[in-house]
Amino acid sequence: MQVKKIAILGSTGSIGTQALEIARANRESISIELLTANSNAALLIKQAIEFNPTHVVIADESKYTEVNDALKGKDIKVYAGNKSIADLMEITSADTVLTAMVGYSGLMPTIKAIENKKRIALANKETLVVAGQLITDLCNQHRVEIIPVDSEHSAIFQCLVGEEPDSIEKIILTASGGPFRGKKRADLAQVTRAQALKHPNWTMGAKITIDSATLMNKGLEVIEACWLFGVKPAQVDVVVHPQSIIHSMVEFRDGSIKAQIGLPDMKLPIHYAFFYPDRVSTSLPRMNFMECNRLDFEAPDLETFTNLKLAYQAFEKGGNSSCILNAANEISVASFLEDKISFLDIAELNAYCMDQLPFIQQPNLENLIQTDQETRKMASEWVKRRSN
């Protein structure tokens, strides 16, 4: 098998560290070419010493000296700043780029990777949420393939292998329901940060865990699915499935349904994305249907978890609406994690920004960058007023 040359953007986060577990178990077939981190210099140094990439980037420029000094004597070039991550897409020898940076920060590196004809293993759904049309057009122009890493989209991708795109009748995204499944708005008024971070099935970073608790994560996944698979929002259903065993399903025009089933382990979709189209053996745990003999399904509560409804509305409106929603949500989640606003304020702030920011029907990249900046400013001002 030809060696897979991988760049991992966001190597110290949940997805990044699990990706390196895959690399560690497949040293003969995976070469790590580039590692990047936001501010966790200590872990980035440890990873670089173990995997010996050609380049590393620490986005927090104040930690450049720490990383550079620790890696002196190694044949590793050290860079700092977010711009360096995007610039290195022109230099790195990686053929696959795992985009696991959190939120909007993954947009520019992904664009540059596509322009340099790198296959994208996409774990950063916000890239398609913010700039789905732009990313889709670039992939078509440069003939670049996106292999989704989100467990739900990986499941859909696998179900569609060998199928004609126009045979899709409906995509069914499954959702665990998060830690507050079955709760009503009154129950969520006093939710704490610690409670919201206790996901019942998945171990994830703080931001995506809160998004799961508000169902925003599922809303972003609806938008991502529309762009990835060329379907309309009306063709994407969300079903709460608390066991997280069925990762998602596709219903075809003849009425048949395919489902991808597996244990809730992100290493499975990461491994699939790295080796696609091959199926390579792993030592990951296997399903035991005698121990998992119950699968439950229920409708999501859109009146309690209004973020999911907002996501449908944003995509249907089009233009820069999804960009506004994403930027507002990044500020609202960060503010909740800092105990500046309440759990229910997250959706309220998101809706406020969607209502107040100027709508642009056909935004270009410059428009999207400006929309993101203006939304963050408005959202931050809202938080400041609410905190006073």
N, C-alpha and C positions, 0 to 999 in steps of 0.2 A: 504494500500500500504506500502511495506517495505521502510524504510527510506533510501534515497540515500546518501551515504557518499562521499563527493566530495573534492578533492584537486584542488586548482586553482593556476597554475603556471603562474605568470604574472597578479596578481589580481588588480594592479593599472592602467593597460593599458585599452584600449578601450574595448576589449573583456572581460577582467577580471571584469571591473566595471559593464558591462551589465550582466555578469553571476551572479554577486551578486544581481542585481535587480531581476533576476529570483529566486534566493535563498530567497530573502526578501519576495517575493510574495508567496513562498511555504515553509514557515518555518516548517510546520508540516511534510513535506515529504523530505526535504533536510537538511543535516547536513554538515557544512563546517569544514573539518578536518585540512586543511593546506592552508595557504596563503603565497605567495612569491611575492617579488617586487624587482626591480633592484635597484633604488635609491630613490624612493618617500617614504621616511620614514614617513612623516606626514600622508599621506593617508593610508599607511599600518597600522599604529597605530590606526587610526580611524576605519578601517575595522575590525581589530582584536578585538577592544573593543566591536563592535556591534555583530560580529558573533562568538566570543569566540572559535576559532579553538584550537586544541591541540598544533599545532606547527606553527610558522611563521619564514620566512627567509628573511633577507635583503641582497641582493647580494653584495651591496656596503659595504665592511667591516668597512669603516670609520664611518658608521652610526649605527653600532651595539649598542653602548652604549645608543644612543638616543632612539632606539626602546626598548631595554631591560629595561631601566629606566622607560619609559612610561607604560610598561606592568607589572611592579612589583606589586605583590599582586594579579595578575590574574593567573589562572591555565593554563598558556600558556608558552611553552618553546620557547626561541628565539635563532636563529642561524644566522650565517653570512657566505657569500661567495657562489659562484656558486656550489662548490663541495658539500656543505651541502644540496642543493636542490636535487641533484642526490642521495646522501646518505639517505635522508629521505624517499625515495621510498621503502626502506626496512622496515621502522618503521611505517609509517603512516597507520592508519586503513581505509583510503579511499579506496573505491572499484572502483571509477572512477577518472581519472586524466585529468583535462582540461589543455592541453598544449597550453598556450597563450603567452609564452615568445617570444620575437622578434628574428627572424633569427636563426642563427647557435646555439645560446645559448640553444635552446630547445632540441638539439640532445641527449646529455648524460642523462638528466632527463627522456626523453622518453624511451631510451634504458633500464634504470634501472626500470622504471615503468612496462615495458613489461616483463622484467625478473622476476618481482615480481607479475605477473599475474593481473595487474590492467587494467581495460578497459580504452582505450584511447579515449577521446573526443578531436580530433585533430584540433586545430586552427593554428598550427605552420606548414605551408606547407613546410618550408625549411627543416624540418626533413626528409621528403621523397625525396625532391630534392637532398639533400646531400648524403643520405644513403638509398635509396629506397630498394635496394636488401637486405641489412643487416636488415632493419626494417621488411620487408616482411618475411624473413626467421625466424626472432625471433618471430614474431606473430604466424607463423605456428608452430614453436617449442613449444611455451608456450600456444598455443590455446587462444590467446588474440584477442579481437575484437577492431577494430578501427572504431569509428563513426565520420565521418568528420563534422566539424563545419563551414568551409567555406561555404557561401551560395550556391555556385555553386555545390560543391561536396555533400553537404547535399541534394540538389535537385536531383542529379543523384542517390544517395543512396536511396532516397525515391522512385524514379521512378523504381528502380530495385528490390524493395521488392516483393517477390513472383515470380520473373523472373529467368530463368536459365542464368548463366553467358555467355554461348556460344550462347545465342540468341541475344546478342548485335551486331548490325552492325556498329553503329556509336554513339559517344557521341558528343553532341553539347553544348559547353560552351558559355554562353552569356557574353558579356562584355559591360559595359556602354559606353566605349570609352574615359572615363575620361574627364578632363576639356579642352583638346585640340583636341577633335574629329573634323575631317574635316580639320585640319591644315596641312600644308606642312612644310618641313624642314626649309625653309626660314623664316616661321612664328615663328619657335621655337628657333631661334638663340639667342634671347634676353629674353627668358622666365625667370621670377623671381621666387624665392622661394615662395613668397606669392601667385602668380598665380597658381603655380603647386599644392599648398596645398588646392585649392578650388575645391573639388570634387563636381560634380553636384547632386549626389544622396545619397552617403554614408558618415557617420561620422566615421572616422578611425584614427589610429595613423599616425604620420608623415611618417614613412618609407613605410608603405603599401599604403599610399595616393600617394606618389611619384611613387611607383611601378605601381600604376594604371594609372598615367599620362603618363608613358613611355611604358605601356602595358607589362612591365616585370611581373607584378602580374599575368597577364593572361598566360604568358609563363610558370611561375612557376606552375600555376594551370594545365596546359597541362601535365607537368611532373608528378605532384601529381595524376592526374586522371589515367595516365597510370599505376602507381603502385597500386593505390587503387582498380581499377576495372579490372586489367589484360588485358589491351588493348594496341595496338601499336599506335605510334603517328599519323599514317595515318588514324586511326579510330577516331581521336579527331579533330573536327572542332571548330573554334572560329568564332562567329557571333556577331557583334556589335549590341546591342539592348539598345538604350539610355534610355528607360523608366525604366529598371531594374525591370520589373514585372515578366517576365519569367526568372527564376534563372538558369535554364539549362534544357536540353532535352536529351532523349535517343531515337534513332531510332533502331528498331528491324528488324530482318532478313525478317519478313513478310511485311515490309514497313510501319508499324504503328509507331507512335511517341507518347511518353509520355512526358509531360512537368510539372514541378512543378512551381506553380504561387503563388505569394504573394507580399505584400508590402516590400520595401527595408528596412528591420529591422533585425539586426543581432540577436536580442533576440529570433527570431523564430527558427533558426537552433540550437542555444545554448540550448533552452528549449527542442527541439526534441532529441538532443544528451543526455541530462541528463535523460530523461524519457523513451527513446527507450527500448523495442518495444511498449510501451504504448503511446497512444495519450491522453494527460492530458489537461484539459481546461485551457485557459488563458484569460486574459482581454485585450490582445493586440489588436490594431486596425484591423478592417476587411476590405477586398477589397470591393470597390464600383465600379462595372463595368460601371455604368452610368457616373462616374467621370473619369474613365480611359478607354476610348473607342478607343485608338489608340496604336498600337504596330508596331514599325518600326524595320527593320533589314537591315544591310549592311555588306559588307566584311571589315575586318581590313586592314589598309594600312601598309603593311609590309616594304615598302621602306622608309616611314617616321618613323615608330615605329619599328626599326630593332631589338629591344630586344626580341620581340615575335619570330622572325625568329631565333635568336640565341638560344632560349630555345629549339625549335624543333631540331636544329642542335646538341645541347649538348646531348639531350636524345638519338637521333639516333646514335651518336658516341659512347655513353655508357661510361663505366669505371668511371673515376673521373671527366669527363667533366662537369657534372651538379654541382659537388662540386666546381669546379673552377668558374663557372658562378655565383653561389650563393655568394661565398666569394668576388669576384670582385664587384658584384652588391651592397653588403652591404657597401663596402668601397666607391664606387662611389656615392651612394645615400647620405651617411653621409657627403661626401665631398661637394656635391651639397647643402645640407642643411646648411653647414657652409660657403657657398659662395666661395668655393675654386675652383670649376670647373663649367662649364656651363651645361645647361640641355642636350644639344646634346653630351657633353663629357661623359655622363653616359654610353650610348651604346658603344661609341668609346673605353672607358676604358675596358668595359666588353669583347669586341671582342679582344682587345689587349691581355688580360690575357689568354683567351681561346687559342689564337694562340701561346703564348710564353711558357706556363707552360708544364712540362713533362706529357705525357699521360700514365695512368696506366690502363690496360685493366680490371683487376679483383682486385680492391682495397679492402684491409681489413680495419678495423676501424683505425688502426695505420696509414695506408696510407692516409685515408681521413682526419685525424687530421693534418697530415703533409701537405697535399695538401692545406687545408684551411689556415694554417699558412703561407706557401710560397706564396699563392695567395694574401693574405692581405699585405704581405711585398712588393710584386711587385707592387700591385695597389697603395699602399701608396707612393712608390717611384715615380710612374708615376704622381700622383697628385702633389707631391712636385716639380717635374720638370715643370709641366704645370703651377703651381702657380708662379714660379720664372720668 
